[in-house]
Amino acid sequence: MTTHDDPTWHPETLAVRAGYDPASAGNSAKPPITMTSTFAYASARQAKDIHEAYFHGTGPEVGKALHIYARLGHPNLDMVETRLAALDGAEAAAVFNSGMATHSAIVLAHLRPGDSVVFSRPIYGGTNFLLTNFMPGFGIHHAAFANGCDRTCIETAVEQALAQGPLKLIVIETPANPTGAMVDIALVVAIADEIGTRTGTRPLVVVDNTLLGPLMQRPIALGADLCMTSLTKYCGGHSDLLAGGVSGRADLIHALRLLRTTLGSHLDPYTSWLLLRSMETVHLRMERASDNARRVAETLRDHPKVAGIIYLGFLEEGSPERAVYDRQCSSAGSTFSFALHGGEAEAFRFLDALRLLSFAVSLGGSETLITHPATTTHYALSPDERAAGGITDATLRLSVGIEHGDDLIADIKRALETV
Ligand SMILES: *Cc1c(COP(=O)(O)O)cnc(C)c1O
């Protein structure tokens, strides 16, 4: 008798098995794709019971995974949500059609006019726009901190936010992109608890876990309320789909699913199926990509044309960032940045000389990608804002993939010769 779900299994095993029971689909070893927009009820009574189960979580149909209409949920979405929750070590997960749809649902679910939100800097450009440009139009205040390993720095931002309105959310991204800035998740959770005791309202701690993903950093185990991941990146892993997910306590996730029904931002059956399949190999891809990244980082560090490199594996022993890294990350991942000597001209010569590496935004795919942040992802920022985020005209960001490391290093070394 085989089983498909056992909470004692390791994440690598859950990645292959959790969320799909072959007995549910005529014993097909792999799940079918259920391409339907609506679901036929067996009887009028059952229709009523299914709606009761969906909206109130009570009645005879609870836990039977029956469906109403695909925007509310469908079989392939259930599978991918169960698997993500298992990997994140959470009670439940909700999956959306992009990482930004996920971030948007979280803030719309928890912030009301007059409330405030605190976030870590630097933060993903889309998240930054959401919190500093879009939400203020709904009367939401914000404050940010730049040193996520320093209690005083975080508390200063928290007090700024509390002075403007009730603090409902603390959104952190760690490690941050492209600077590798670390935020101490357990410290932020402790600060949220203290605010709860003091004001009677405990803000939720949301961790954007995209850069390391479920296998290499476990925010829920560190006390985070919600673990958000752009599944477009390492979990999807092949640069061929967009998706986002959030995991946490069942009551928080249920509320997000209800809101998703209103926003219409569920993930469709085919993409859910692709993502479920990709999650089976996320640990293998991340391990290989991280090994390649270390080799590439060592090559760049020792190269005379390279002015500097920000790679988590090189964090200084004894520094606060290193202590946080050692506590909460099990790998340095495969996304990091480095700078050439010179400026834009040198960076452009290097980029145009590459043959194997692709010049494209995004990260976490099987192929190695490189970007020039100053003229692409961070184009809209002023030079001062870019400098504050550690980005110069000579900065390049790499997302190292799973090719053979020797080929990557040969391409990079050859292109460096042309600079
Ligand atoms: C890409 C990314 C997002 C947004 O995800 P999409 O799937 O592109 O919407 C959010 N946070 C981080 C850290 C990201 O890298």
The ligand as a Tripos MOL2 file, in Angstrom:
@<TRIPOS>MOLECULE
LIG
   15    15     1     0     0
SMALL
NO_CHARGES

@<TRIPOS>ATOM
      1 C1         10.3180   38.0890   -9.3050 C.3       1 LIG1
      2 C2         10.1260   38.4650   -7.8880 C.ar      1 LIG1
      3 C3          8.8610   38.8400   -7.4010 C.ar      1 LIG1
      4 C4          7.6470   38.9360   -8.2900 C.3       1 LIG1
      5 O1          7.2760   37.7080   -8.8330 O.3       1 LIG1
      6 P1          6.5190   37.5640  -10.2560 P.3       1 LIG1
      7 O2          6.2520   36.1080  -10.3180 O.co2     1 LIG1
      8 O3          7.4510   38.0800  -11.3140 O.co2     1 LIG1
      9 O4          5.2780   38.3970  -10.1680 O.co2     1 LIG1
     10 C5          8.7350   39.1370   -6.0500 C.ar      1 LIG1
     11 N1          9.8080   39.0940   -5.2270 N.ar      1 LIG1
     12 C6         11.0400   38.7640   -5.6570 C.ar      1 LIG1
     13 C7         12.1750   38.7340   -4.7090 C.3       1 LIG1
     14 C8         11.2370   38.4420   -7.0060 C.ar      1 LIG1
     15 O5         12.4760   38.1280   -7.4400 O.3       1 LIG1
@<TRIPOS>BOND
     1     1     2 1
     2     2     3 ar
     3     2    14 ar
     4     3     4 1
     5     3    10 ar
     6     4     5 1
     7     5     6 1
     8     6     7 2
     9     6     8 1
    10     6     9 1
    11    10    11 ar
    12    11    12 ar
    13    12    13 1
    14    12    14 ar
    15    14    15 1
@<TRIPOS>SUBSTRUCTURE
     1 LIG1         1 GROUP 0 **** ****
